[in-house]
Amino acid sequence: MTTLASASTKRPVATRIARVLRWLDGVPYTILAVPLRLAVATVFWNSAMTKLANWNAAVELFAEEYKVPLLPPELAAYMAVSIELTMPVLLVLGLATRAASLVLLGMTAVIEVFVYPLAWPTHIQWVAMLLILLCRGPGKLSLDHLVRMRFGASAER
């Protein structure tokens, strides 16, 4: 009798799980892309705001701690803050999303290799989000999608 009871309870649970999985599979990519874009943009935007809040300290960090090879500290600081100000705006708007993702992937690689190699658990999260945006694009809630629609290219998922 216990085997009949357990068999009858397993089937509805399996059915519910299958229903939930089908529902999750049906979530449009666009719904997933928006928080990805916002999350990555926030990380880099906040970094730019920190640098701009105390520019002298930021340049000092590039000189003493970051020590990016081949670049003078002030130039590296200007380049970093320029990327951290512009790429997040592009991601939020969903404009040139793939290009912005590629630039931020490059910046993340530089940070990982030359600045904070032990911070790989954080950097791999950034890379995962950026790779999705690079490979799949910004989704339909984006200026990229509007541009594609306007100029006749096939729409993104």
VOGU-3710 file (C-alpha; in Angstrom, 3 decimals, decimal comma):
1> mttlasastk> 0,000/0,000/0,000  2,865/2,380/0,672  4,256/1,701/-2,777  0,937/2,685/-4,367  0,822/5,877/-2,328  4,402/6,833/-3,152  3,890/6,043/-6,839  0,809/8,231/-6,998  2,590/11,159/-5,326  5,675/10,944/-7,573
11> rpvatriarv> 3,736/11,336/-10,780  2,058/14,660/-9,875  5,390/16,003/-8,627  7,126/14,985/-11,860  4,291/16,550/-13,845  4,589/19,799/-11,902  8,351/19,857/-12,349  7,974/19,260/-16,088  5,394/22,073/-16,295  7,692/24,494/-14,447
21> lrwldgvpyt> 10,634/23,548/-16,679  8,529/24,116/-19,818  7,484/27,502/-18,456  11,116/28,436/-17,704  12,193/27,273/-21,166  9,597/29,612/-22,623  10,915/32,784/-20,970  11,897/35,081/-23,828  15,581/35,936/-24,114  14,704/39,638/-24,059
31> ilavplrlav> 13,455/39,300/-20,485  16,789/37,749/-19,511  18,964/40,202/-21,454  17,727/43,351/-19,739  18,946/42,424/-16,233  22,204/41,121/-17,723  22,791/44,466/-19,412  21,908/46,402/-16,263  24,020/44,221/-13,961  27,190/44,516/-16,018
41> atvfwnsamt> 26,627/48,217/-16,657  26,281/48,863/-12,929  29,597/47,188/-12,098  31,601/49,305/-14,514  29,618/52,536/-13,969  30,198/52,321/-10,206  33,900/51,848/-10,818  33,975/55,016/-12,935  32,104/56,974/-10,260  34,648/55,864/-7,652
51> klanwnaave> 37,529/57,023/-9,822  35,881/60,354/-10,596  35,071/61,000/-6,928  38,802/61,269/-6,232  40,779/61,492/-9,450  44,160/61,941/-7,749  43,636/58,801/-5,701  42,580/56,947/-8,857  45,753/57,945/-10,695  47,774/56,971/-7,631
61> lfaeeykvpl> 46,121/53,521/-7,676  47,138/53,097/-11,312  50,690/54,122/-10,429  51,142/52,087/-7,261  48,720/49,172/-7,262  47,330/48,461/-10,742  50,597/48,986/-12,661  49,169/48,210/-16,097  52,180/47,444/-18,316  53,185/49,687/-21,215
71> lppelaayma> 50,872/52,553/-20,223  51,653/55,571/-18,075  49,370/55,564/-15,002  47,502/58,734/-15,957  46,782/57,481/-19,487  45,633/54,114/-18,127  43,333/55,888/-15,661  41,838/58,068/-18,412  41,341/55,054/-20,654  39,726/53,023/-17,876
81> vsieltmpvl> 37,333/55,746/-16,790  36,421/56,518/-20,412  35,509/52,875/-21,000  33,699/52,660/-17,662  31,605/55,729/-18,499  30,690/54,964/-22,094  30,229/51,202/-22,297  27,639/51,005/-19,478  25,545/53,687/-21,170  25,629/51,696/-24,396
91> lvlglatraa> 24,638/48,514/-22,531  21,719/50,179/-20,753  20,453/51,597/-24,045  21,121/48,341/-25,840  23,116/50,244/-28,455  26,212/48,649/-29,986  25,762/46,026/-27,283  28,012/43,424/-28,832  30,825/45,914/-29,384  30,460/47,266/-25,841
101> slvllgmtav> 30,499/43,720/-24,479  33,670/42,953/-26,413  35,387/46,089/-25,069  34,384/45,214/-21,493  35,567/41,631/-21,983  38,946/43,033/-23,008  39,032/45,323/-19,997  38,077/42,431/-17,720  40,900/40,357/-19,189  43,395/43,138/-18,477
111> ievfvyplaw> 42,090/43,483/-14,911  42,278/39,721/-14,374  45,740/39,213/-15,858  47,574/42,348/-14,746  45,716/43,849/-11,790  43,722/41,397/-9,671  44,403/37,805/-10,764  43,011/36,421/-7,508  39,652/38,063/-8,157  38,779/35,489/-10,836
121> pthiqwvaml> 35,548/34,396/-9,080  34,164/37,895/-9,615  35,655/38,316/-13,072  34,252/35,022/-14,325  30,771/36,281/-13,452  31,353/39,421/-15,495  32,730/37,323/-18,350  29,708/34,992/-18,283  27,269/37,896/-18,536  29,309/39,659/-21,206
131> lillcrgpgk> 29,691/36,496/-23,299  25,926/36,008/-23,327  25,448/39,599/-24,486  28,217/39,240/-27,071  26,822/36,007/-28,482  23,088/36,653/-28,213  22,874/40,452/-28,325  20,722/42,809/-26,262  17,287/41,382/-27,022  14,268/43,191/-28,413
141> lsldhlvrmr> 14,105/45,875/-25,706  17,067/47,729/-27,147  18,107/50,380/-29,605  20,065/47,725/-31,481  16,779/45,937/-32,185  15,127/49,174/-33,344  18,062/49,898/-35,662  17,854/46,393/-37,122  14,108/46,743/-37,634  14,497/50,181/-39,222
151> fgasaer> 17,186/49,123/-41,648  15,607/45,818/-42,593  18,040/43,380/-40,947  16,521/40,348/-39,296  15,429/41,001/-35,727  17,277/39,529/-32,780  15,626/37,006/-30,543
//
